[in-house]
């Protein structure tokens, strides 16, 4: 990065331009995303103010807070002026924002559709940089008994062991299961491996009298339902 010249310390800005004072006098909604991040990191580096550094970080991620919500501490620490403590502050704030979004829509207690399953699952499965495979345990009257993380994988694959899945179902006295895994790529389309696994688990459930209610592929922008598409 080319060094910036004649940078004015944030402490010497006009009061209306300082993020903390601006929030105090004009309200939280008057601040840009960069100004809010600047409050978190408090200071920039020898070449940039906190706001300028924040703008550069945002620009790197296309000014997309959803993308920033997925970054790691190590990634943020690559920016000059961002150490581990500042990176943790940014990640914690973005995670709080994500959780606030989740609480605005009450999680369903009963699942009767793929959309209800998606509403329940997305709070656990969005903004992940790796694949995870979950099951939702369903009891009588389609009531949710709980959820279980079965496995974590890499960027494009995870493992779902039928023995673990049905052991948990029996242990919780579930009558049905919802299978779910995420695609970090954002592609909602199931792979052939996804289809084969679903058919295998559906057949195993038939033998154990445990119904596979659906298999949901979760992405950050939506979902794919095997049941809705008639794939089992």
N, C-alpha and C positions, 0 to 999 in steps of 0.2 A: 504494500500500500504506500502511495506517495505521501510524505508527511504533510500535514496541514500547517499553514503558517498563521501567525497572529491570532491564535485561538484565545477567546475570552473565557476565563473560568466561569462555571455556572453560578458561582457565588456573586459574580460581578454583573450578571445579567440584570436587565430591568426587572423589577419585582413581578410584573405581569407575565414575564416570559419564563419564570422559574417554575418547573412542574409542581413542586410541593405547594408553593404559594398560590399557583393558579388553581390547583384542586381546592385549596382552602377557601379562596375568595370567589371562584367561578363555578365550582362544583365538578364532580368527577367526570361528567359527560363532556366537559369542555376540552378535555385532554385528548391528544392523539394517542394511538397505540405506542408510538415511540416515546412519548412523554411519560406514559404509565410505566413502561419498562425502565426508563431512566430513573424513576423514583425507586424502583427495585434495586438497581445496581449502584445508585447514589453518586458514582463518579465514573469518569471515562478513563482515558489514558493520556499520555503526555501530548498527543497530537489531536485528540478529539474530546469534546464535552460528552457527558453521559447521554444527552439527547442525540448527538451526532453518531455516537457509537451504536445506540439503539436503532437509529434509522438504518445504519449499515447492516446490522444483524437482520432486521426485518426485510430489507431489500434482498439479502442473500436468500431468504426463504420466500421470495415472491410476495412479500407483505401478506403472507397467509399464516394466520395464527394457528390454523389446524395443522399445518406442516410443522410449525415451531413446537406444537404440543407433543410431537413425536421424537424430538431431538434428545440426545443423551448429554450427560454432563461433559463427557470428553469432546463432543462436537462443539458445544458452546465455548469450551475453554480454548479452542483454536483461534477465537477472536482476540486480538490484542486488547488487553484491558479487562478481560473476563477470566477470573480465576474460579476455583471450585465453589467458593462460597456464593459468588454472584450467580454462577450457573445454577446452583441449587435453588436460589431464591426465584429465578425465572421459572424453572421447571415446577416448583411448588405452587407458584401463583397460577400458572397455566392449568395445573391439575385441579386446583380449587375452582377455577372457572368451569372446567369440564364437569366437575361434580355438582356445581350449582345448576348447570343445564339439566343434569340428570334428575335432580330433585324437583324441578319444575313440572315434570311429567311423572306422576305417581306410577310406580311399577305395578303391573297387573298381578293380582293374586290368583286369577283363573285364566287359563289360556284356551281360547276358542278359535283362534285364527293365527295365520303366519305373522300378521302385523303385531298381534299381542305378544307373540314369542320374540319378535324383533325388539319391541319396546323393552322387554325384560332383559334381553341379552346385550343390547348395545352398550349399556353402561359398564359392562365388564370387558367388552371385546373391541371397542374402537380405539383408535390412536395407538395401535400396537405395531411394532416394526417386525414382528415375527408371528408365525402361525401358532394358534392355540386351539385345542379341541376340548369342548365342554359338553356336558349333558345336563339337561334340565329334567328333574325327577317329577313326574306327574302322578297324583293319586286319584281317588274317586272324584267324580264331578269335575274333572279337569283342573283340580286345584294343585298349585305348585307346592311341592314338598321341599324343594331346595335345588341346588346346583352343585356340580362337581367339575373341577378342572381335571381332565384326563391326561393331557400331555401338552408340552410346549415343543415347538419345532424351530426350523430355520425360517428363512425368508419365504420359502415356497412349499414347505411340507411339514407335516406332523404325523405322529403315529397314534392310532386309536385301537387299543387292544380290546377285543370283544369280551375277554374273560373279566377284565377290570370293570368294563361298562356294566355287564349284566350282574356281576357280583354286587356292585353298588346299588343297582336297581332292586335286587332281591333284599339286600340289607335294609333298604329304606321302604320296602313294601310298595314300590312304585308299580302302577298298572300300565303306565305309558312312559315313553321317553321322547324328549326332543334332542336331537343331535345338533351340534353347532360347531362350526369352525370359521375362522376369519381368513380373508385374503388381503394381506397388507398391500398388494399391488393395486387394489381397488377394482379388480376384475371380478364381476359377480358370477361369471359363467363357471359351472362346475367342470372339473377335469374328468377324464375317464376314470382315474383313480378314485375320485370322489364318488362317482356313480357306482363303481364296483363295490366300494366299501359300504355304501348305503344299502345296496341290495343284499350284501352279506349280513349286515346287522339286522335288516328287516326280516330275513329268513330265520336268523337265530332267535329273534324275538318271537316269531310265530311259534317256534318249538317250546319256548318258555312261557307262552301266553302273556308276553309283555309287548304291547303295541308300540311301534315307532310312529309317533304322532307326526313328526316332520324332521327334516334336516335343513337347517338354515345356514347359508353362507353369508357371513357378516362382512360388510365393508364400511368404510367411514361415511359413505354417502347413501347407503341403502342395503338391500339384502336380496337373496335368491332363495326361494322356497321350493324344495323338491316336491312337497305335497301339492302346491299350487300348480306346478308344471306337470304333475302326473308321472313323476319319474320312479315311483314305486307303488 
